[in-house]
Amino acid sequence: MNASSAAYAAFAIAAMLLPVSAAAEIGGACGDAVGTFLTRNALDNNGRTGTSASLLILTNGGHVLRFDSDETGAAMDSRPFGNSAGTWRCDGADEDGTVRLTATMLDFTYPDAEGGEGQLARIDVTGHFLPETETLELEGKLGFLPLRSEGQAADALSHAASVTTITFKGKRVELPPAP
């Protein structure tokens, strides 16, 4: 594990261990979506398509963490990228138990040998979690912004030079039976 990966792992663990106020906790039917999911991801960059896999973690404190396999080469670009972190919210639960949610994640691309500069990557997705099948499906946009941009702003993707459509589909990671 390189120093960058170790730093991300430490950050992710620290974020999960931080105490959260009761007001920030995700509860009720929305709490059913909390967990770790193994997702298959599809990207469409103006007709150039790719796939990857990731672990997507939704915490009861409203944090979202994503660790991607990068099979598509940084959204079909040569620059490697880091792991994502951000926030998620429950947009409500339907009568059938379907949990509707929105998530925003940020990460960074790194400079490459071809002279590509590092950038801030932002992913905004919406979708649902189905408790009955333990499945998650999210769809949205991925955009790259200059490192000095206001990438945390709600309208950040409107300032991206281009956006890539991204879809996450996955199932909750199951624990083995208790001894």
Contact map, one row per residue, 1 for C-alpha under 8 A:
11101100000000000000000000000000000000000000000000000000000000000000000000000000000000000000000000000000000000000000000000000000000000000000000000000000000000000000000000000000000
11111100000000000000000000000000000000000000000000000000000000000000000000000000000000000000000000000000000000000000000000000000000000000000000000000000000000000000000000000000000
11111110000000000000000000000000000000000000000000000000000000000000000000000000000000000000000000000000000000000000000000000000000000000000000000000000000000000000000000000000000
01111111000000000000000000000000000000000000000000000000000000000000000000000000000000000000000000000000000000000000000000000000000000000000000000000000000000000000000000000000000
11111111100000000000000000000000000000000000000000000000000000000000000000000000010000000000000000000000000000000000000000000000000000000000000000000000000000000000000000000000000
11111111110000000000000000000000000000000000000000000000000000000000000000000000000000000000000000000000000000000000000000000000000000000000000000000000000000000000000000000000000
00111111111000000000000000000000000000000000000000000000000000000000000000000000000000000000000000000000000000000000000000000000000000000000000000000000000000000000000000000000000
00011111111100000000000000000000000000000000000000000000000000000000000000000000001000000000000000000000000000000000000000000000000000000000000000000000000000000000000000000000000
00001111111110000000000000000000000000000000000000000000000000000000000000000000000000000000000000000000000000000000000000000000000000000000000000000000000000000000000000000000000
00000111111111000000000000000000000000000000000000000000000000000000000000000000000000000000000000000000000000000000000000000000000000000000000000000000000000000000000000000000000
00000011111111100000000000000000000000000000000000000000000000000000000000000000000000000000000000000000000000000000000000000000000000000000000000000000000000000000000000000000000
00000001111111110000000000000000000000000000000000000000000000001000000000000000000010000000000000000000000000000000000000000000000000000000000000000000000000000000000000000000000
00000000111111111000000000000000000000000000000000000000000000000000000000000000000000000000000000000000000000000000000000000000000000000000000000000000000000000000000000000000000
00000000011111111100000000000000000000000000000000000000000000000000000000000000000000000000000000000000000000000000000000000000000000000000000000000000000000000000000000000000000
00000000001111111100000000000000000000000000000000000000000000100000000000000000000000000000000000000000000000000000000000000000000000000000000000000000000000000000000000000000000
00000000000111111100000000000000000000000000000000000000001000100000000000000000000000000000000000000000000000000000000000000000000000000000000000000000000000000000000000000000000
00000000000011111110000000000000000000000000000000000000000000000000000000000000000000000000000000000000000000000000000000000000000000000000000000000000000000000000000000000000000
00000000000001111111000000000000000000000000000000000000000000000000000000000000000000000000000000000000000000000000000000000000000000000000000000000000000000000000000000000000000
00000000000000001111100000000000000000000000000000000000000000000000000000000000000000000000000000000000000000000000000000000000000000000000000000000000000000000000000000000000000
00000000000000000111110110000000000000000000000000000000000010000000000000000000000000000000000000000000000000000000000000000000000000000000000000000000000000000000000000000000000
00000000000000000011111110000000000000000000000000000000000000000000000000000000000000000000000000000000000000000000000000000000000000000000000000000000000000000000000000000000000
00000000000000000001111110000000000000000000000000000000000000000000000000000000000000000000000000000000000000000000000000000000000000000000000000000000000000000000000000000000000
00000000000000000000111110000000000000000000000000000000000000000000000000000000000000000000000000000000000000000000000000000000000000000000000000000000000000000000000000000000000
00000000000000000001111111000000000000000000000000000000000011000000000000000000000000000000000000000000000000000000000000000000000000000000000000000000000000000000000000000000000
00000000000000000001111111100000000000000000000000000000000111000000000000000000000000000000000000000000000000000000000000000000000000000000000000000000000000000000000000000000000
00000000000000000000000111110110010000000000000000000000000111000000000000000000000000001100000000000000000000000000000000000000000000000000000000000000000000000000000000000000000
00000000000000000000000011111111000000000000000000000000000100000000000000000000000000000000000000000000000000000000000000000000000000000000000000000000000000000000000000000000000
00000000000000000000000001111111000000000000000000000000000000000000000000000000000000000000000000000000000000000000000000000000000000000000000000000000000000000000000000000000000
00000000000000000000000000111111000000000000000000000000000000000000000000000000000000000000100010100000000000000000000000000000000000000000000000000000000000000000000000000000000
00000000000000000000000001111111110000000000000000000000000000000000000000000000000000000101100000100000000000000000000000000000000000000000000000000000000000000000000000000000000
00000000000000000000000001111111110000000000000000000000000100000000000000000000000000000000000000000000000000000000000000000000000000000000000000000000000000000000000000000000000
00000000000000000000000000111111110000000000000000000000000000000000000000000000000000000000000000100000000000000000000000000000001000000000000000000000000000000000000000000000000
00000000000000000000000000000111111000000000000000000000010000000000000000000000000000000000000000100000000000000000000000000000101000000000000000000000000000000000000000000000000
00000000000000000000000001000111111100000000000000000000111100000000000000000000000000000000000000000000000000000000000000000000000000000000000000000000000000000000000000000000000
00000000000000000000000000000000111110000000000000000000111000000000000000000000000000000000000000000000000000000000000000000000000000000000000000000000000000000000000000011000000
00000000000000000000000000000000011111000000000000000011110000000000000000000000000000000000000000000000000000000000000000000000000000000000000000000000000000000000000000011000000
00000000000000000000000000000000001111100000000000000011100000000000000000000000000000000000000000000000000000000000000000000000000000010000000000000000000000000000000001111000000
00000000000000000000000000000000000111110000000000001111000000000000000000000000000000000000000000000000000000000000000000000000000000000000000000000000000000000000000001111000000
00000000000000000000000000000000000011111000000000001111000000000000000000000000000000000000000000000000000000000000000000000000000000000000000000000000000000000000000111100000000
00000000000000000000000000000000000001111100000000111100000000000000000000000000000000000000000000000000000000000000000000000000000000000000000000000000000000000000000111000000000
00000000000000000000000000000000000000111110000000111100000000000000000000000000000000000000000000000000000000000000000000000000000000000000000000000000000000000000011110000000000
00000000000000000000000000000000000000011111000011110000000000000000000000000000000000000000000000000000000000000000000000000000000000000000000000000000000000000000011100000000000
00000000000000000000000000000000000000001111100011100000000000000000000000100000000000000000000000000000000000000000000000000000000000000000000000000000000000000001111000000000000
00000000000000000000000000000000000000000111111111000000000000000000000000000000000000000000000000000000000000000000000000000000000000000000000000000000000000000001110000000000000
00000000000000000000000000000000000000000011111110000000000000000000000000110000000000000000000000000000000000000000000000000000000000000000000000000000000000000011100000000000000
00000000000000000000000000000000000000000001111100000000000000000000000000000000000000000000000000000000000000000000000000000000000000000000000000000000000000000001000000000000000
00000000000000000000000000000000000000000001111110000000000000000000000000000000000000000000000000000000000000000000000000000000000000000000000000000000000000000000000000000000000
00000000000000000000000000000000000000000001111111000000000000000000000000010000000000000000000000000000000000000000000000000000000000000000000000000000000000000000000000000000000
00000000000000000000000000000000000000000111101111100000000000000000000000010000000000000000000000000000000000000000000000000000000000000000000000000000000000000000000000000000000
00000000000000000000000000000000000000000111000111110000000000000000001100110000000000000000000000000000000000000000000000000000000000000000000000000000000000000000000000000000000
00000000000000000000000000000000000000011110000011111000000000000000001100000000000000000000000000000000000000000000000000000000000000000000000000000000000000000000000000000000000
00000000000000000000000000000000000000011100000001111100000000000001111100000000000000000000000000000000000000000000000000000000000000000000000000000000000000000000000000000000000
00000000000000000000000000000000000001111000000000111110000000000001111000000000000000000000000000000000000000000000000000000000000000000000000000000000000000000000000000000000000
00000000000000000000000000000000000001111000000000011111000000000111100000000000000000000000000000000000000000000000000000000000000000000000000000000000000000000000000000000000000
00000000000000000000000000000000000111100000000000001111100000001111000000000000000000000000000000000000000000000000000000000000000000000000000000000000000000000000000000000000000
00000000000000000000000000000000000111100000000000000111110000011110000000000000000000000000000000000000000000000000000000000000000000000000000000000000000000000000000000000000000
00000000000000000000000000000000011110000000000000000011111000111100000000000000000000000000000000000000000000000000000000000000000000000000000000000000000000000000000000000000000
00000000000000000000000000000000111100000000000000000001111101111000000000000000000000010000000000000000000000000000000000000000000000000000000000000000000000000000000000000000000
00000000000000010000000000000000011000000000000000000000111111110000000000000000000000000000000000000000000000000000000000000000000000000000000000000000000000000000000000000000000
00000000000000000000000011100010010000000000000000000000011111100000000000000000000000000000000000000000000000000000000000000000000000000000000000000000000000000000000000000000000
00000000000000000001000111000000000000000000000000000000001111100000000000000000000000000000000000000000000000000000000000000000000000000000000000000000000000000000000000000000000
00000000000000000000000111000000000000000000000000000000011111110000000000000000000000111000000000000000000000000000000000000000000000000000000000000000000000000000000000000000000
00000000000000110000000000000000000000000000000000000000111111111000000000000000000011110000000000000000000000000000000000000000000000000000000000000000000000000000000000000000000
00000000000000000000000000000000000000000000000000000001111001111100000000000000000011110000000000000011100000000000000000000000000000000000000000000000000000000000000000000000000
00000000000100000000000000000000000000000000000000000011110000111110000000000000001111000000000000000000100000000000000000000000000000000000000000000000000000000000000000000000000
00000000000000000000000000000000000000000000000000000111100000011111000000000000001110000000000000000000100000000000000000000000000000000000000000000000000000000000000000000000000
00000000000000000000000000000000000000000000000000000111000000001111100000000000001100000000000000000000000000000000000000000000000000000000000000000000000000000000000000000000000
00000000000000000000000000000000000000000000000000011110000000000111110000000000001000000000000000000000000000000000000000000000000000000000000000000000000000000000000000000000000
00000000000000000000000000000000000000000000000000011100000000000011111000000000000000000000000000000000000000000000000000000000000000000000000000000000000000000000000000000000000
00000000000000000000000000000000000000000000000000011000000000000001111111100001100000000000000000000000000000000000000000000000000000000000000000000000000000000000000000000000000
00000000000000000000000000000000000000000000000001111000000000000000111111000000000000000000000000000000000000000000000000000000000000000000000000000000000000000000000000000000000
00000000000000000000000000000000000000000000000001110000000000000000011111111000000000000000000000000000000000000000000000000000000000000000000000000000000000000000000000000000000
00000000000000000000000000000000000000000000000000000000000000000000011111111111000000000000000000000000000000000000000000000000000000000000000000000000000000000000000000000000000
00000000000000000000000000000000000000000000000000000000000000000000011111111111100000000000000000000000000010000000000000000000000000000000000000000000000000000000000000000000000
00000000000000000000000000000000000000000010100001000000000000000000010111111000000000000000000000000000000000000000000000000000000000000000000000000000000000000001000000000000000
00000000000000000000000000000000000000000000100111000000000000000000000111111100000000000000000000000000000000000000000000000000000000000000000000000000000000000000000000000000000
00000000000000000000000000000000000000000000000000000000000000000000000111111110000000000000000000000000000000000000000000000000000000000000000000000000000000000000000000000000000
00000000000000000000000000000000000000000000000000000000000000000000000011011111000000000000000000000000000000010000000000000000000000000000000000000000000000000000000000000000000
00000000000000000000000000000000000000000000000000000000000000000000000011001111100000000000000000000000000011110001010000000000000000000000000000000000000000000000000000000000000
00000000000000000000000000000000000000000000000000000000000000000000010011000111110000000000000000000000000011110000000000000000000000000000000000000000000000000000000000000000000
00000000000000000000000000000000000000000000000000000000000000000000010001000011111000000000000000000000001111000000000000000000000000000000000000000000000000000000000000000000000
00001000000000000000000000000000000000000000000000000000000000000000000000000001111100000000000000000000001111000000000000000000000000000000000000000000000000000000000000000000000
00000001000000000000000000000000000000000000000000000000000000001111000000000000111110000000000000000000001100000000000000000000000000000000000000000000000000000000000000000000000
00000000000000000000000000000000000000000000000000000000000000001110000000000000011111000000000000000000111000000000000000000000000000000000000000000000000000000000000000000000000
00000000000100000000000000000000000000000000000000000000000000111100000000000000001111100000000000000000111000000000000000000000000000000000000000000000000000000000000000000000000
00000000000000000000000000000000000000000000000000000000000000111000000000000000000111110000000000000011110000000000000000000000000000000000000000000000000000000000000000000000000
00000000000000000000000000000000000000000000000000000000000001110000000000000000000011111000000000000011100000000000000000000000000000000000000000000000000000000000000000000000000
00000000000000000000000000000000000000000000000000000000010001110000000000000000000001111100000000001111000000000000000000000000000000000000000000000000000000000000000000000000000
00000000000000000000000001000000000000000000000000000000000001000000000000000000000000111110000000001110000000000000000000000000000000000000000000000000000000000000000000000000000
00000000000000000000000001000100000000000000000000000000000000000000000000000000000000011111100000111100000000000000000000000000000000000000000000000000000000000000000000000000000
00000000000000000000000000000000000000000000000000000000000000000000000000000000000000001111100000111100000000000000000000000000000000000000000000000000000000000000000000000000000
00000000000000000000000000000100000000000000000000000000000000000000000000000000000000000111110000111000000000000000000000000000000000000000000000000000000000000000000000000000000
00000000000000000000000000001100000000000000000000000000000000000000000000000000000000000111111111110000000000000000000000000000000000000000000000000000000000000000000000000000000
00000000000000000000000000000000000000000000000000000000000000000000000000000000000000000001111111110000000000000000000000000000000000000000000000000000000000000000000000000000000
00000000000000000000000000000000000000000000000000000000000000000000000000000000000000000000111111000000000000000000000000000000000000000000000000000000000000000000000000000000000
00000000000000000000000000000000000000000000000000000000000000000000000000000000000000000000111111000000000000000000000000000000000000000000000000000000000000000000000000000000000
00000000000000000000000000001000000000000000000000000000000000000000000000000000000000000000111111100000000000000000000000000000011100000000000000000000000000000000000000000000000
00000000000000000000000000000000000000000000000000000000000000000000000000000000000000000000111111110000000000000000000000000001111000000000000000000000000000000000000000000000000
00000000000000000000000000001101100000000000000000000000000000000000000000000000000000000111110011111000000000000000000000000001111000000000000000000000000000000000000000000000000
00000000000000000000000000000000000000000000000000000000000000000000000000000000000000000111110001111100000000000000000000000111100000000000000000000000000000000000000000000000000
00000000000000000000000000000000000000000000000000000000000000000000000000000000000000011111000000111110000000000000000000000111100000000000000000000000000000000000000000000000000
00000000000000000000000000000000000000000000000000000000000000000000000000000000000000011110000000011111000000000000000000011110000000000000000000000000000000000000000000000000000
00000000000000000000000000000000000000000000000000000000000000010000000000000000000001111000000000001111100000000000000000111100000000000000000000000000000000000000000000000000000
00000000000000000000000000000000000000000000000000000000000000010000000000000000000001110000000000000111110000000000000001111000000000000000000000000000000000000000000000000000000
00000000000000000000000000000000000000000000000000000000000000011100000000000000000111100000000000000011111000000000000001110000000000000000000000000000000000000000000000000000000
00000000000000000000000000000000000000000000000000000000000000000000000000000000000111000000000000000001111100000000000111100000000000000000000000000011000000000000000000000000000
00000000000000000000000000000000000000000000000000000000000000000000000000000000111110000000000000000000111110000000000111000000000000000000000000000000000000000000000000000000000
00000000000000000000000000000000000000000000000000000000000000000000000000000000111000000000000000000000011111000000011110000000000000000000000000000000000000000000000000000000000
00000000000000000000000000000000000000000000000000000000000000000000000001000011110000000000000000000000001111100000011110000000000000000000000000000000000000000000000000000000000
00000000000000000000000000000000000000000000000000000000000000000000000000000011110000000000000000000000000111110000111000000000000000000000000000000000000000000000000000000000000
00000000000000000000000000000000000000000000000000000000000000000000000000000011000000000000000000000000000011111011110000000000000000000000000000000000000000000000000000000000000
00000000000000000000000000000000000000000000000000000000000000000000000000000111000000000000000000000000000001111111110000000000000000000000000000000000000000000000000000000000000
00000000000000000000000000000000000000000000000000000000000000000000000000000000000000000000000000000000000000111111000000000000000000000000000000000000000000000000000000000000000
00000000000000000000000000000000000000000000000000000000000000000000000000000000000000000000000000000000000000011111000000000000000000000000000000000000000000000000000000000000000
00000000000000000000000000000000000000000000000000000000000000000000000000000000000000000000000000000000000000111111100000000000000000000000000000000000000000000000000000000000000
00000000000000000000000000000000000000000000000000000000000000000000000000000010000000000000000000000000000000111111110000000000000000000000000000000000000000000000000000000000000
00000000000000000000000000000000000000000000000000000000000000000000000000000000000000000000000000000000000001110011111000000000000000000000000000000000000000000000000000000000000
00000000000000000000000000000000000000000000000000000000000000000000000000000010000000000000000000000000000111110001111100000000000000000000000001100000000000000000000000000000000
00000000000000000000000000000000000000000000000000000000000000000000000000000000000000000000000000000000000111000000111110000000000000000000000111100000000000000000000000000000000
00000000000000000000000000000000000000000000000000000000000000000000000000000000000000000000000000000000011110000000011111000000000000000000000111101010000000000000000000000000000
00000000000000000000000000000000000000000000000000000000000000000000000000000000000000000000000000000000011110000000001111100000000000000000011110000010000000000000000000000000000
00000000000000000000000000000000000000000000000000000000000000000000000000000000000000000000000000000001111000000000000111110000000000000000011110000010000110000000000000000000000
00000000000000000000000000000000000000000000000000000000000000000000000000000000000000000000000000000011110000000000000011111000000000000001111000000000000000000000000000000000000
00000000000000000000000000000000000000000000000000000000000000000000000000000000000000000000000000000111100000000000000001111100000000000001110000000000000000000000000000000000000
00000000000000000000000000000000000000000000000000000000000000000000000000000000000000000000000000000111000000000000000000111110000000000111100000000000000000000000000000000000000
00000000000000000000000000000000000000000000000000000000000000000000000000000000000000000000000000011110000000000000000000011111000000000111000000000000000000000000000000000000000
00000000000000000000000000000000000000000000000000000000000000000000000000000000000000000000000000011100000000000000000000001111100000011110000000000000000000000000000000000000000
00000000000000000000000000000000000000000000000000000000000000000000000000000000000000000000000001111000000000000000000000000111110000011100000000000000000000000000000000000000000
00000000000000000000000000000000100000000000000000000000000000000000000000000000000000000000000001111000000000000000000000000011111001111000000000000000000000000000000000000000000
00000000000000000000000000000000000000000000000000000000000000000000000000000000000000000000000011100000000000000000000000000001111111110000000000000000000000000000000000000000000
00000000000000000000000000000001100000000000000000000000000000000000000000000000000000000000000011100000000000000000000000000000111111100000000000000000000000000000000000000000000
00000000000000000000000000000000000000000000000000000000000000000000000000000000000000000000000010000000000000000000000000000000011111000000000000000000000000000000000000000000000
00000000000000000000000000000000000000000000000000000000000000000000000000000000000000000000000000000000000000000000000000000000011111100000000000000000000000000000000000100000000
00000000000000000000000000000000000000000000000000000000000000000000000000000000000000000000000000000000000000000000000000000000111111110000000000000000000000000000000000110000000
00000000000000000000000000000000000000000000000000000000000000000000000000000000000000000000000000000000000000000000000000000000111011111000000000000000000000000000000011110000000
00000000000000000000000000000000000010000000000000000000000000000000000000000000000000000000000000000000000000000000000000000011110001111100000000000000000000000000000111110000000
00000000000000000000000000000000000000000000000000000000000000000000000000000000000000000000000000000000000000000000000000000011100000111110000000000000000000000000001111000000000
00000000000000000000000000000000000000000000000000000000000000000000000000000000000000000000000000000000000000000000000000001111000000011111000000000000000000000000001110000000000
00000000000000000000000000000000000000000000000000000000000000000000000000000000000000000000000000000000000000000000000000001110000000001111100000000000000000000000111100000000000
00000000000000000000000000000000000000000000000000000000000000000000000000000000000000000000000000000000000000000000000000111100000000000111110000000000000000000000111000000000000
00000000000000000000000000000000000000000000000000000000000000000000000000000000000000000000000000000000000000000000000000111000000000000011111000000000000010000011110000000000000
00000000000000000000000000000000000000000000000000000000000000000000000000000000000000000000000000000000000000000000000011110000000000000001111100000000000010000011110000000000000
00000000000000000000000000000000000000000000000000000000000000000000000000000000000000000000000000000000000000000000000011100000000000000000111110000000000010011111000000000000000
00000000000000000000000000000000000000000000000000000000000000000000000000000000000000000000000000000000000000000000001111000000000000000000011111000000000000011110000000000000000
00000000000000000000000000000000000000000000000000000000000000000000000000000000000000000000000000000000000000000000001111000000000000000000001111101010000000111000000000000000000
00000000000000000000000000000000000000000000000000000000000000000000000000000000000000000000000000000000000000000000011100000000000000000000000111111000000000000000000000000000000
00000000000000000000000000000000000000000000000000000000000000000000000000000000000000000000000000000000000000000000011100000000000000000000000011111000000000000000000000000000000
00000000000000000000000000000000000000000000000000000000000000000000000000000000000000000000000000000000000000000000000000000000000000000000000001111100000000000000000000000000000
00000000000000000000000000000000000000000000000000000000000000000000000000000000000000000000000000000000000000000000000100000000000000000000000011111110000000000000000000000000000
00000000000000000000000000000000000000000000000000000000000000000000000000000000000000000000000000000000000000000000000000000000000000000000000000011111100100000000000000000000000
00000000000000000000000000000000000000000000000000000000000000000000000000000000000000000000000000000000010000000000000111000000000000000000000010001111100110000000000000000000000
00000000000000000000000000000000000000000000000000000000000000000000000000000000000000000000000000000000010000000000000000000000000000000000000000000111110100000000000000000000000
00000000000000000000000000000000000000000000000000000000000000000000000000000000000000000000000000000000000000000000000000000000000000000000000000000111111100000000000000000000000
00000000000000000000000000000000000000000000000000000000000000000000000000000000000000000000000000000000000000000000000000000000000000000000000000000001111110000000000000000000000
00000000000000000000000000000000000000000000000000000000000000000000000000000000000000000000000000000000000000000000000000000000000000000000000000000000111111100000000000000000000
00000000000000000000000000000000000000000000000000000000000000000000000000000000000000000000000000000000000000000000000001000000000000000000000000000111111111110000000000000000000
00000000000000000000000000000000000000000000000000000000000000000000000000000000000000000000000000000000000000000000000001000000000000000000111000000010011111110010000000000000000
00000000000000000000000000000000000000000000000000000000000000000000000000000000000000000000000000000000000000000000000000000000000000000000000000000000001111110000000000000000000
00000000000000000000000000000000000000000000000000000000000000000000000000000000000000000000000000000000000000000000000000000000000000000000000010000000001111111000000000000000000
00000000000000000000000000000000000000000000000000000000000000000000000000000000000000000000000000000000000000000000000000000000000000000000001110000000000111111110000000000000000
00000000000000000000000000000000000000000000000000000000000000000000000000000000000000000000000000000000000000000000000000000000000000000000001110000000000000111110000000000000000
00000000000000000000000000000000000000000000000000000000000000000000000000000000000000000000000000000000000000000000000000000000000000000000001100000000000000011111000000000000000
00000000000000000000000000000000000000000000100000000000000000000000000000000000000000000000000000000000000000000000000000000000000000000000111100000000000010011111100000000000000
00000000000000000000000000000000000000000011110000000000000000000000000000100000000000000000000000000000000000000000000000000000000000000000111000000000000000000111110000000000000
00000000000000000000000000000000000000000011100000000000000000000000000000000000000000000000000000000000000000000000000000000000000000000011110000000000000000000011111000000000000
00000000000000000000000000000000000000001111000000000000000000000000000000000000000000000000000000000000000000000000000000000000000000000011110000000000000000000001111100000000000
00000000000000000000000000000000000000001110000000000000000000000000000000000000000000000000000000000000000000000000000000000000000000001111000000000000000000000000111110000000000
00000000000000000000000000000000000000111100000000000000000000000000000000000000000000000000000000000000000000000000000000000000000000011110000000000000000000000000011111000000000
00000000000000000000000000000000000000111000000000000000000000000000000000000000000000000000000000000000000000000000000000000000000000111100000000000000000000000000001111100000000
00000000000000000000000000000000000011110000000000000000000000000000000000000000000000000000000000000000000000000000000000000000000000111000000000000000000000000000000111110000000
00000000000000000000000000000000000011100000000000000000000000000000000000000000000000000000000000000000000000000000000000000000000011110000000000000000000000000000000011111000000
00000000000000000000000000000000001111000000000000000000000000000000000000000000000000000000000000000000000000000000000000000000000001110000000000000000000000000000000001111100000
00000000000000000000000000000000001111000000000000000000000000000000000000000000000000000000000000000000000000000000000000000000000000000000000000000000000000000000000000111110000
00000000000000000000000000000000000000000000000000000000000000000000000000000000000000000000000000000000000000000000000000000000000000000000000000000000000000000000000000011111000
00000000000000000000000000000000000000000000000000000000000000000000000000000000000000000000000000000000000000000000000000000000000000000000000000000000000000000000000000001111100
00000000000000000000000000000000000000000000000000000000000000000000000000000000000000000000000000000000000000000000000000000000000000000000000000000000000000000000000000000111110
00000000000000000000000000000000000000000000000000000000000000000000000000000000000000000000000000000000000000000000000000000000000000000000000000000000000000000000000000000011111
00000000000000000000000000000000000000000000000000000000000000000000000000000000000000000000000000000000000000000000000000000000000000000000000000000000000000000000000000000001111
00000000000000000000000000000000000000000000000000000000000000000000000000000000000000000000000000000000000000000000000000000000000000000000000000000000000000000000000000000000111
